[in-house]
Amino acid sequence: MKSVKPAVFGVGLLLLALLAACGPSPTPLSVTSPAATRDPFPALLALGDAHAEGRERTAAEAAYRQAASLRPDDPTPYLRLARLYRDWNRPQEGLDALARAGERGADLGEVASLRAAFYAAQGDWERAVAEGEQALALRDDPATWHLLVRGYLQREREEEARDACQALVERDPADVQARECLGFLLALTDPEAARPHLQAAATPFARAGLTALEEKDEVARLARLGQAALAHGEPALAVLALRRAVAMNPNFADARALLGHALEEMGRLEGARVQLETAVRLAPDSPLARSLLGLHFLNRGDPDAARPHLEAAYDRDPQNPAFALYLGLLYADLGQYAVADIWLAEATRLAPEDPHIWEAVARFYLDRFPGDARGVTAARALVRLAPDAASAHALLGQALLFAEDYAGAEEALCRTLELAPDLAVAHYDLGRLYALRGRREAARAEFTRALDLNTDPGLREEIEEALGGNR
């Protein structure tokens, strides 16, 4: 059986010679010896950079902190730490490092740019925009322009977002992301001006936008644009399109329902509920409006409120596998697991070749009943339907690990890492497997690699706890 080798952290080996002067010398050095005056500070920065480049972030952090201890008044190590934390999605640690860098005279433009990124990561878009605008006043930086576009969209500052996209496109006509966004924003008011940008972007989202532009009716076109934005993970853009559609036709229930869903995706729960309830009031027989309002309540932990809406959606469209899936989740939340099993089975019967349904079912059993054979069966079905998807193999590996099929779990996780070597959760699960088998060094290597790669705050604590317990 092919197995994954423990992660090897060798990216810094070429720089070890530079650090030779940091260790104790076997013989005393004279005052005039070149080795006696060699400064380890730049070598530590270089070592940290090499580790950061290889996403060996734990080692990079240690190198930068050691450099900072050698020159307490130099802002450079703290700026390097801030960049590292930005890429590692550790905004609070990044803000702390930036505060130290700023106190030591770091470049104000870079500090503002990085601070904007950290506020954005925390979802504080007001401060992110303010810092981003300050950063651009000090120095021109495309990454900050892109962050400002996102910030303007989050705050529904449409004109400013469009102007920022225009500036990016003028700066670099090959900037696909800016072209895509500018094309969508122009499509809201000037479809013909939008076409060349969407055509130049040529992304799946851009192509969906071009398809929406074929709608002759303006309200229908806006609704299709909003639907396309939601389908491609752009709820802020969806809100802009759907607000226009609803303003033009306040009785367009499905557009209101989609607007409510987009607002929910942005975390604006109160506004989302108002739009969803209005949509159901306008069209009580709409499966879309009913299902989205039901999901809103289900996601808020209120299955009793969700039940009539999800049942109504299924009654009006009983061949929709998503509605059967939602009912399975609903009855599980109501504590009626036997009924939930029936609905989950119905969802897979209605869509036997849909990997999204099988993935949802597999995750349900992994979350609720780890080690249950139904979770393994669903994960195997998912792998059959998506044999080249690393996430499918990772899910199967996790299911088999819980089921204590360690040989099968190792095979699945090794296949996962062949497909996606940097998938943190697979390294974490492989580390757990090695720990269960008593392979402590291999487990520690995998846990460290998982920690280095992981950018999910929810998983970080688990990885750190596993790493601490495997010392």
C-alpha positions as CSV (number, residue, x, y, z in Angstrom):
1,M,0.0,0.0,0.0
2,K,1.3,3.4,-0.9
3,S,1.5,5.6,2.1
4,V,2.2,9.3,2.6
5,K,5.6,10.1,3.9
6,P,5.7,12.3,6.9
7,A,6.0,15.9,6.0
8,V,9.6,17.0,5.6
9,F,10.5,20.5,6.6
10,G,13.6,20.8,4.5
11,V,13.1,24.1,2.8
12,G,15.5,25.9,5.2
13,L,18.3,23.3,4.8
14,L,20.1,25.4,2.2
15,L,20.3,28.3,4.6
16,L,21.7,26.3,7.6
17,A,25.2,27.4,6.6
18,L,24.1,31.0,7.1
19,L,23.1,30.2,10.7
20,A,26.2,28.3,11.6
21,A,27.5,31.3,13.6
22,C,24.4,31.2,15.8
23,G,25.4,28.0,17.5
24,P,28.1,27.5,20.1
25,S,31.6,27.3,18.7
26,P,33.9,24.4,19.8
27,T,36.8,26.8,20.2
28,P,36.8,30.4,21.4
29,L,36.7,33.0,18.6
30,S,39.1,35.8,18.6
31,V,37.8,39.4,18.5
32,T,39.2,39.8,15.0
33,S,37.7,36.6,13.6
34,P,35.2,37.1,10.7
35,A,32.9,34.5,12.3
36,A,32.8,36.5,15.5
37,T,31.3,39.5,13.8
38,R,28.9,37.7,11.5
39,D,25.3,38.9,12.2
40,P,22.7,36.2,12.4
41,F,19.8,38.6,12.0
42,P,19.6,38.7,8.2
43,A,20.1,34.9,8.1
44,L,17.1,34.4,10.4
45,L,15.0,36.7,8.3
46,A,16.1,34.7,5.2
47,L,15.3,31.4,6.9
48,G,11.9,32.7,7.9
49,D,11.2,33.8,4.4
50,A,12.2,30.4,3.0
51,H,9.9,28.6,5.5
52,A,7.1,31.0,4.7
53,E,7.5,30.4,1.0
54,G,7.1,26.7,1.6
55,R,4.2,27.3,3.9
56,E,6.2,25.9,6.8
57,R,4.6,28.7,8.9
58,T,5.3,27.4,12.4
59,A,9.0,27.4,11.6
60,A,8.8,30.7,9.8
61,E,7.1,32.2,12.9
62,A,9.9,30.9,15.2
63,A,12.6,32.3,12.9
64,Y,11.0,35.8,12.7
65,R,10.5,35.9,16.5
66,Q,14.1,34.9,17.1
67,A,15.2,37.7,14.7
68,A,12.9,40.1,16.6
69,S,14.6,39.1,19.9
70,L,18.0,40.0,18.4
71,R,17.0,43.5,17.3
72,P,14.1,44.6,19.5
73,D,13.8,48.0,17.9
74,D,13.7,46.8,14.2
75,P,10.2,46.7,12.6
76,T,11.3,44.3,9.9
77,P,10.6,41.0,11.8
78,Y,7.2,42.2,12.9
79,L,6.2,43.2,9.3
80,R,7.3,39.7,8.2
81,L,5.2,38.2,11.0
82,A,2.2,40.3,9.9
83,R,2.5,39.1,6.3
84,L,2.8,35.5,7.6
85,Y,-0.3,35.9,9.8
86,R,-2.2,37.5,6.9
87,D,-1.6,34.4,4.7
88,W,-2.3,32.1,7.7
89,N,-5.6,33.8,8.5
90,R,-4.6,34.8,12.0
91,P,-5.9,38.4,12.0
92,Q,-5.6,39.1,15.8
93,E,-1.9,37.9,15.8
94,G,-1.4,40.0,12.7
95,L,-2.8,43.1,14.3
96,D,-0.6,42.6,17.3
97,A,2.5,42.2,15.1
98,L,1.5,45.3,13.2
99,A,1.2,47.4,16.3
100,R,4.7,46.4,17.3
101,A,6.0,47.2,13.7
102,G,4.2,50.6,13.8
103,E,5.8,51.5,17.2
104,R,9.2,50.8,15.6
105,G,8.7,53.0,12.6
106,A,7.5,50.6,9.9
107,D,6.3,52.0,6.6
108,L,2.9,53.5,7.1
109,G,1.5,52.5,3.7
110,E,2.3,48.8,4.3
111,V,1.0,48.9,7.9
112,A,-2.3,50.4,6.7
113,S,-2.6,47.9,3.8
114,L,-2.0,44.9,6.1
115,R,-4.3,46.3,8.8
116,A,-7.1,46.6,6.1
117,A,-6.6,42.9,5.3
118,F,-6.8,41.9,8.9
119,Y,-10.0,43.9,9.5
120,A,-11.5,42.4,6.4
121,A,-10.6,38.9,7.7
122,Q,-12.5,39.8,10.9
123,G,-15.5,41.0,8.9
124,D,-15.1,44.6,10.0
125,W,-15.6,46.2,6.6
126,E,-16.0,49.7,7.8
127,R,-12.5,49.8,9.3
128,A,-11.1,47.7,6.4
129,V,-12.3,50.3,3.9
130,A,-11.0,53.2,6.0
131,E,-7.5,51.6,6.3
132,G,-7.5,50.6,2.7
133,E,-8.2,54.1,1.5
134,Q,-5.5,55.4,3.8
135,A,-3.1,52.8,2.4
136,L,-3.8,53.8,-1.2
137,A,-3.3,57.5,-0.3
138,L,0.3,56.5,0.7
139,R,1.1,54.0,-2.1
140,D,-0.5,52.4,-5.1
141,D,-1.1,48.7,-4.5
142,P,-3.3,46.4,-6.6
143,A,-4.0,44.0,-3.7
144,T,-5.4,46.9,-1.6
145,W,-7.5,48.0,-4.6
146,H,-9.0,44.5,-4.8
147,L,-9.7,44.6,-1.0
148,L,-11.4,48.0,-1.4
149,V,-13.6,46.5,-4.2
150,R,-14.8,43.8,-1.8
151,G,-15.3,46.3,1.0
152,Y,-17.3,48.7,-1.2
153,L,-19.5,45.7,-2.3
154,Q,-20.0,44.6,1.3
155,R,-21.3,48.0,2.1
156,E,-23.3,48.3,-1.1
157,R,-21.2,51.3,-2.3
158,E,-21.8,50.4,-5.9
159,E,-20.4,53.4,-7.7
160,E,-17.2,53.3,-5.7
161,A,-16.8,49.6,-6.3
162,R,-17.2,50.2,-10.1
163,D,-14.7,53.0,-10.1
164,A,-12.2,50.8,-8.2
165,C,-12.7,48.0,-10.7
166,Q,-12.2,50.5,-13.5
167,A,-9.0,51.7,-12.0
168,L,-7.7,48.1,-11.7
169,V,-8.6,47.3,-15.4
170,E,-6.9,50.4,-16.6
171,R,-3.9,49.5,-14.6
172,D,-3.8,45.9,-15.9
173,P,-6.2,44.9,-18.7
174,A,-5.4,41.3,-18.0
175,D,-6.7,41.4,-14.4
176,V,-9.4,38.8,-14.8
177,Q,-11.0,39.3,-11.4
178,A,-11.3,43.1,-12.0
179,R,-12.7,42.5,-15.5
180,E,-15.3,40.0,-14.2
181,C,-16.4,42.4,-11.4
182,L,-16.5,45.4,-13.6
183,G,-18.5,43.5,-16.2
184,F,-21.1,42.5,-13.7
185,L,-21.4,46.0,-12.2
186,L,-21.8,47.5,-15.6
187,A,-24.4,44.8,-16.5
188,L,-26.7,46.3,-13.8
189,T,-27.2,49.5,-15.9
190,D,-25.4,49.2,-19.2
191,P,-25.4,45.6,-20.7
192,E,-23.6,46.5,-23.9
193,A,-20.8,48.1,-21.9
194,A,-20.6,45.0,-19.8
195,R,-20.1,42.5,-22.6
196,P,-16.5,43.1,-23.5
197,H,-15.4,42.9,-19.9
198,L,-17.3,39.7,-19.3
199,Q,-16.0,38.2,-22.6
200,A,-12.4,39.2,-21.7
201,A,-12.8,37.6,-18.2
202,A,-14.1,34.3,-19.7
203,T,-14.6,32.8,-16.2
204,P,-17.6,30.6,-15.4
205,F,-19.2,33.5,-13.5
206,A,-18.6,35.8,-16.4
207,R,-20.1,33.4,-18.8
208,A,-23.2,33.1,-16.6
209,G,-23.4,36.9,-16.6
210,L,-23.3,36.9,-20.4
211,T,-26.1,34.3,-20.5
212,A,-28.2,36.5,-18.1
213,L,-27.7,39.5,-20.5
214,E,-29.7,37.6,-23.1
215,E,-32.8,38.3,-21.1
216,K,-34.7,41.1,-22.9
217,D,-36.8,42.1,-19.9
218,E,-34.8,44.2,-17.6
219,V,-36.3,42.9,-14.3
220,A,-35.8,39.3,-15.5
221,R,-32.2,40.1,-16.5
222,L,-31.4,41.6,-13.1
223,A,-32.9,38.5,-11.4
224,R,-30.8,36.2,-13.5
225,L,-27.7,38.2,-12.7
226,G,-28.4,37.9,-9.0
227,Q,-29.0,34.2,-9.3
228,A,-25.7,33.8,-11.2
229,A,-23.9,35.8,-8.6
230,L,-25.3,33.6,-5.8
231,A,-24.5,30.4,-7.7
232,H,-20.8,31.5,-8.0
233,G,-20.4,32.6,-4.4
234,E,-20.8,36.4,-4.9
235,P,-23.7,37.3,-2.5
236,A,-22.7,41.0,-2.3
237,L,-23.0,41.4,-6.1
238,A,-26.2,39.4,-6.0
239,V,-27.7,41.9,-3.5
240,L,-27.0,44.8,-5.9
241,A,-28.8,43.1,-8.8
242,L,-31.7,41.8,-6.8
243,R,-32.4,45.0,-5.0
244,R,-32.8,46.6,-8.4
245,A,-35.1,43.9,-9.6
246,V,-37.3,44.2,-6.5
247,A,-37.4,48.0,-6.7
248,M,-38.7,47.7,-10.3
249,N,-41.2,45.0,-9.4
250,P,-42.0,44.8,-5.7
251,N,-44.3,41.8,-6.2
252,F,-41.5,39.6,-7.7
253,A,-41.6,37.0,-4.9
254,D,-38.7,34.8,-6.1
255,A,-36.4,37.8,-6.6
256,R,-37.2,38.8,-3.0
257,A,-36.5,35.3,-1.8
258,L,-33.2,35.3,-3.6
259,L,-32.4,38.7,-2.1
260,G,-33.2,37.4,1.4
261,H,-30.9,34.5,0.8
262,A,-28.1,36.7,-0.5
263,L,-28.4,39.0,2.6
264,E,-28.3,35.9,4.8
265,E,-25.1,34.8,3.1
266,M,-23.6,38.2,4.0
267,G,-24.6,37.8,7.6
268,R,-27.4,40.4,7.5
269,L,-30.0,38.2,9.2
270,E,-32.6,40.7,10.1
271,G,-32.9,42.1,6.6
272,A,-32.8,38.6,5.2
273,R,-35.8,37.5,7.2
274,V,-37.8,40.5,6.2
275,Q,-37.3,39.8,2.5
276,L,-37.9,36.0,2.9
277,E,-41.2,36.5,4.9
278,T,-42.4,39.1,2.4
279,A,-41.6,36.7,-0.5
280,V,-43.7,33.9,1.2
281,R,-46.5,36.3,1.8
282,L,-46.5,37.4,-1.8
283,A,-46.3,33.9,-3.2
284,P,-47.2,31.2,-0.6
285,D,-47.0,28.5,-3.2
286,S,-43.5,29.3,-4.4
287,P,-41.2,26.4,-3.6
288,L,-38.2,28.7,-3.8
289,A,-39.5,31.2,-1.3
290,R,-40.8,28.5,1.0
291,S,-37.6,26.5,1.0
292,L,-35.3,29.5,1.5
293,L,-37.4,30.8,4.5
294,G,-37.4,27.3,5.9
295,L,-33.6,27.0,5.6
296,H,-33.3,30.4,7.2
297,F,-35.1,29.2,10.3
298,L,-33.3,25.8,10.2
299,N,-29.9,27.6,10.1
300,R,-30.9,29.7,13.0
301,G,-31.6,26.6,15.1
302,D,-35.5,26.8,15.0
303,P,-36.7,23.6,13.3
304,D,-40.2,24.1,14.5
305,A,-40.5,27.3,12.6
306,A,-38.7,25.8,9.6
307,R,-41.0,22.7,9.3
308,P,-44.1,24.1,7.7
309,H,-42.1,25.9,5.0
310,L,-39.8,23.0,4.1
311,E,-42.8,20.6,4.0
312,A,-44.7,23.0,1.8
313,A,-41.7,23.3,-0.6
314,Y,-41.5,19.5,-0.9
315,D,-45.3,19.2,-1.4
316,R,-45.1,21.6,-4.3
317,D,-42.0,20.0,-5.9
318,P,-41.7,16.4,-4.6
319,Q,-39.1,15.5,-7.3
320,N,-36.6,18.0,-6.0
321,P,-33.9,16.1,-4.2
322,A,-32.7,19.2,-2.3
323,F,-36.1,19.5,-0.6
324,A,-35.9,15.8,0.6
325,L,-32.4,16.5,1.9
326,Y,-33.6,19.6,3.8
327,L,-36.4,17.5,5.4
328,G,-33.9,15.0,6.5
329,L,-31.8,17.7,8.2
330,L,-35.0,19.2,9.7
331,Y,-36.2,15.9,11.3
332,A,-32.8,15.3,12.6
333,D,-32.9,18.6,14.3
334,L,-36.3,17.7,15.7
335,G,-34.7,14.5,17.2
336,Q,-36.7,12.2,14.8
337,Y,-33.7,10.3,13.4
338,A,-35.7,7.4,11.9
339,V,-37.7,9.9,9.9
340,A,-34.5,11.7,9.0
341,D,-33.0,8.5,7.6
342,I,-36.1,8.0,5.3
343,W,-35.8,11.5,3.9
344,L,-32.0,11.3,3.3
345,A,-32.6,8.0,1.5
346,E,-35.2,9.7,-0.6
347,A,-32.8,12.4,-1.5
348,T,-30.3,9.9,-2.8
349,R,-33.0,8.0,-4.6
350,L,-34.1,11.1,-6.4
351,A,-30.5,12.0,-7.3
352,P,-28.4,8.8,-7.4
353,E,-25.7,10.4,-9.6
354,D,-25.5,13.8,-7.9
355,P,-22.3,14.1,-5.8
356,H,-23.5,17.2,-3.9
357,I,-26.4,15.2,-2.4
358,W,-24.1,12.3,-1.5
359,E,-21.6,14.6,0.0
360,A,-24.3,16.3,2.2
361,V,-25.5,12.8,3.3
362,A,-22.0,11.6,4.1
363,R,-21.3,14.8,6.1
364,F,-24.6,14.4,8.0
365,Y,-23.7,10.9,9.2
366,L,-20.1,11.9,10.0
367,D,-21.3,14.8,12.1
368,R,-24.1,13.1,13.8
369,F,-23.0,9.4,13.9
370,P,-19.3,9.1,13.4
371,G,-18.3,5.6,12.4
372,D,-21.8,4.7,11.2
373,A,-21.8,2.4,8.2
374,R,-24.3,4.8,6.4
375,G,-21.6,7.5,6.4
376,V,-19.1,5.2,4.9
377,T,-21.5,4.0,2.3
378,A,-22.4,7.6,1.3
379,A,-18.7,8.6,1.2
380,R,-17.9,5.6,-1.1
381,A,-20.7,6.7,-3.4
382,L,-19.3,10.2,-3.4
383,V,-15.8,8.8,-4.4
384,R,-17.4,6.8,-7.2
385,L,-19.1,9.9,-8.6
386,A,-16.1,12.2,-8.1
387,P,-13.0,10.0,-8.3
388,D,-10.7,13.0,-8.9
389,A,-12.0,15.2,-6.1
390,A,-9.6,15.3,-3.2
391,S,-12.4,16.4,-0.9
392,A,-14.3,13.2,-1.7
393,H,-11.4,11.0,-0.7
394,A,-10.8,13.1,2.4
395,L,-14.3,12.5,3.5
396,L,-14.0,8.7,2.9
397,G,-10.8,8.7,4.8
398,Q,-12.4,10.4,7.8
399,A,-15.4,8.1,7.7
400,L,-13.2,5.0,7.6
401,L,-11.0,6.4,10.4
402,F,-14.1,6.8,12.6
403,A,-15.2,3.3,11.6
404,E,-11.7,2.0,12.8
405,D,-10.9,0.7,9.3
406,Y,-7.3,2.1,9.6
407,A,-5.9,0.4,6.5
408,G,-8.8,1.8,4.4
409,A,-8.5,5.2,6.0
410,E,-4.8,5.4,5.3
411,E,-5.3,4.4,1.6
412,A,-8.1,7.1,1.2
413,L,-6.0,9.8,2.9
414,C,-2.9,9.0,0.9
415,R,-5.0,9.3,-2.3
416,T,-6.3,12.6,-1.0
417,L,-2.8,14.0,-0.6
418,E,-1.8,12.7,-4.0
419,L,-4.6,14.9,-5.4
420,A,-4.2,17.8,-3.0
421,P,-0.9,17.8,-1.1
422,D,-1.8,20.9,0.8
423,L,-5.2,19.9,2.1
424,A,-4.8,20.6,5.8
425,V,-7.6,18.4,7.1
426,A,-6.2,15.4,5.3
427,H,-2.8,15.9,7.0
428,Y,-4.7,16.3,10.4
429,D,-6.6,13.1,9.9
430,L,-3.5,11.2,8.8
431,G,-1.8,12.5,11.9
432,R,-4.7,11.1,14.0
433,L,-4.4,7.8,12.3
434,Y,-0.6,7.6,12.9
435,A,-1.2,8.6,16.5
436,L,-3.7,5.8,17.0
437,R,-1.2,3.4,15.5
438,G,1.6,4.6,17.9
439,R,3.7,6.3,15.2
440,R,4.3,9.4,17.2
441,E,7.0,11.0,15.0
442,A,5.0,10.6,11.9
443,A,1.9,11.8,13.6
444,R,3.7,14.9,14.9
445,A,5.0,15.7,11.4
446,E,1.5,15.5,10.0
447,F,0.0,17.6,12.7
448,T,2.6,20.2,12.2
449,R,2.0,20.2,8.5
450,A,-1.7,20.5,9.1
451,L,-1.2,23.5,11.4
452,D,1.1,25.1,8.9
453,L,-1.4,24.8,6.1
454,N,-4.6,25.4,8.0
455,T,-6.4,28.7,7.6
456,D,-9.7,27.6,9.3
457,P,-9.9,29.1,12.8
458,G,-12.4,26.4,13.7
459,L,-9.9,23.6,13.0
460,R,-6.9,25.3,14.5
461,E,-7.7,24.5,18.1
462,E,-8.2,20.8,17.4
463,I,-4.9,20.6,15.5
464,E,-3.0,22.4,18.3
465,E,-4.5,20.1,20.9
466,A,-3.6,17.0,19.0
467,L,0.0,18.4,18.5
468,G,0.3,19.2,22.2
469,G,-0.9,15.7,23.1
470,N,1.6,14.1,20.8
471,R,4.8,15.7,22.2
